[in-house]
């Protein structure tokens, strides 16, 4: 596993540079974290332009294309997860790191609320923790043969968790009608435990958040304009979309992991949700 990680993740840093050409990994990149420690300039991302400055973080998904224009000498770190990492190394029974890492990333992959890919943190300490971990991974990876895979593996896991959690909170807060920390916590709980159906029963959710079981469904629908059952199903189907689009998983594998009866059940449910079968959706992706 150590060799798989090192061979399929590119970690590089650049000190006080005025020109960058490391976008060349775009065609084989699955996910990328770009941390500007200092400097100023702009990024043209998918045709849109946004400024960067000291202590700015961006994330990119497979189809993103960006170009950096430097105004002042810039120090930047890039961490690129290559496509081969998630396709050739995936193991549904694996706890760490590949499968869990993909599960962290998939919530980012379907999230369309961050078109410019910049990360904004409500909690300053979370951003500080994230940048410290990025620096730690970079320094450790430079040791070449003497690197400690435990440090790299676990630091990357926490980095992805922090990014995913931040984006979940941002995405959810944009659709909640009324300010409610409890409903935010419920949404986070659902998304984190989406692979454990027992954790997501109305009874368990009601107990977890100290709400009457009889009232829980009404409370959720009032806050989110959708039933709890429908929200969970829709979230699963969004994850199905990301797996079809970004992995080589078989339909039967996706069905098992997301707790559908079988591939046929998944396909029928997906068709009701998307208006087309999984096969038709996959063909449409090839054409685009």
Helices and strands as residue ranges (DSSP letters): H 2-8, E 9-17, G 22-28, E 29-45, E 48-52, E 56-61, E 66-82, H 83-88, H 98-109, H 124-141, G 144-146, H 149-173, H 181-192, G 197-200, H 202-208, H 213-224, H 228-246, H 251-257, H 263-274, H 278-287
